[in-house]
């Protein structure tokens, strides 16, 4: 189905247009009955997002967007992909996203609105290697045997069924100040000739 063509009598056509006001931009959704004949509807001009200057530009002016506003840029990509002939692939390429990421952002937007476009922290969300149990057991082993190395303690924890590396045990000890103390040996007094 091409944009602006009627699918059945009584259908409504939704037209998106940006109206710029010095204080804010409003997206108007105007509904009007669609013509049942397959005649293209007249398209109204829509604002375009200028990536170089980071602003929405339309027939009535422009609206600047802060350079670090990732939500506005992603929303502009979705508007371009859904409301223009560029389509999802063209909009994703223009804004530097993959087609897959475009549809991930689209799904997040449909589920949670503009807040769904906010980037989330990458990587693991929990400390799954240094769990509370692993931390408690590592500290316990250090207190029971202060002379044991972190490699030995890590091996004991692995034997107990905890997946943890020597480096993670070292980090636990550093976090709690339980590193082994290295003793400096004082220099011997030099015995001179009698």
N, C-alpha and C positions, 0 to 999 in steps of 0.2 A: 504494500500500500504506500503510495506516495503522499507526502505531506500536503494538506490542503484539499484532498479528494474525499468526497463523501463515501461512507461505507453503506449506510442505509438511511431511509427517510427518518427525520426526527433527530439525527445525530447532531452533536454540538462540536464546533471547532474551537479549540483553545488557542489563543494567540498570545505569545509572550512578548512584552516590549518593556524596555527600560525607560523610566521617566526620571530625569535628573533634576534634583533640587539642590541648591547650594549646601543644605544641611545633611541630606541623606538621599539614597537611591531607593526607589520602590519598584518592585517587580509586580506589574499588573497582569492579572489573568482575566481576560475578557472572553466570555462565552457568547456565541451567537449561533443561531440555527444554521446548519450546513445545507447547502443546496444538494438535493438528491441526485442531480446530474453530475457526471464526472468532469466538472470544469474546475480548473485550478483556482483557488481563492487568492486574492491579492495579499501578498506578504508585506508586513510593515517592517521598516528598518529596525534592526536590533543592535544593541551596543556590542562592541568588540573589545576583547581584552588585549591591550598592547603589551607584549612581554618585555619589550625593550625599556619602556618607560614605567611599567607596572601600574597601569591605570585602565579603567573602562572608558572607552571612547565611543560616543554615539552622535547622532545628528544634532543634539542639543548641547553638547559639551563633553566634559570628561569628569571622571571621579578617580582621584588618586588612591592607590592602595599601598599601604606600607610594604616595603620590600620583604620583611620577615613574616608577613601574614600568609601562612601556608593554606589556611582554610579558604580565604578569598580566592587564591589562585586555583585551588582544586575545585571550588564551586564554579569558577569561570570556565574551567575545562569541562565540567559536567554540563553546564549550560550550552557551551559550544557543541559538545558531542551529541546532546539530546535535542537541541532546538535549531541547529543549522544543518546545512547539507554536508558539512565536513564529516559528520558521523563520529562514532566512538574512536575508530582507528585514527582518523585524521586529527582529532582533538588530542588524543593521547600522544601522538608523535609530536605535535606542535608544542605541548607542554612538557615534553621530556619524560613521559611515562610509557610503560608497556601497555598493550591492549588488556592484558590480564589485570594489571594494577588498576586500570580505568574501571573495569567491572567490579573489582574489589571495593574501590572507593564509591562507586555507584550503589552497591548493595549496602555499604555502611551508611551512606547518606539516606537511602530509603528507610533504613531501620532506625537510625538515631538522629536524623536531621544533620544540620551543619556541624554539630559536635562530633559526628561520626567521621568527619574529614580531618579531625585533629590527629597528627602523627603520634603514634604510641612509642614507648621506649622499646628499642630492639633488644633481642637476646632473651635469655631466660628471665622470667618474672619472679621466680623464687630462688632461694639459695639451696638448690637441691643437692649439692655435694656436701656442703657444710651444714647439714641439718642440725636441729637442736640436739638430737641424740648423739650425732657424731661429735659435736663440740663438747658436750658433757663428758663423753667417754674419753676423748683426747685429753681433756683437762684432768680427769680422774687418773688416767695412766701416767700423766706427767707428775702428778702429786704423789702417786704411789712409788714411782721410780724416777727420781729427778735426773738420774744418770743416763736413762734410756734416750736414744737418739730419736728424731722425728721419723726416720725410716722404720725403726723398730716399732714405734707406736702405731704408725700407719699400717704396718704388717699385722699387728695384733687386732686393729680395728677391722681390717679386711677379713681376717679369720673369724671375727665375730659377725660377719655378714654385712658390714657397712662398706659401701663403695666410696673410697676416699684415697687420695694420693698423698705422697710425702709433702708435696708443695702446699696442699690444703691444710695439712697438719701444721706446717711451718707458719701459714697465715693465721691459724687459730692461736698459736702460741704468741705470735707478734701482736695480735689484737688484744690479748689478755696479759701481755708482758711476761710470758713464761719462757722466754728463750733461755737457753743454757748460758750461764755466765762463763765467760772465758777469763781465766785467771792470768794475770800477768805475773811472770816470775821475776822477782827483783834480781838485779844483777849482783853477782857475788862481789864482795869487797876484794879488791885486788890485794893479794898478799905480797908486799914488797920485800926486798932483801932485809934481813935483820941486821 
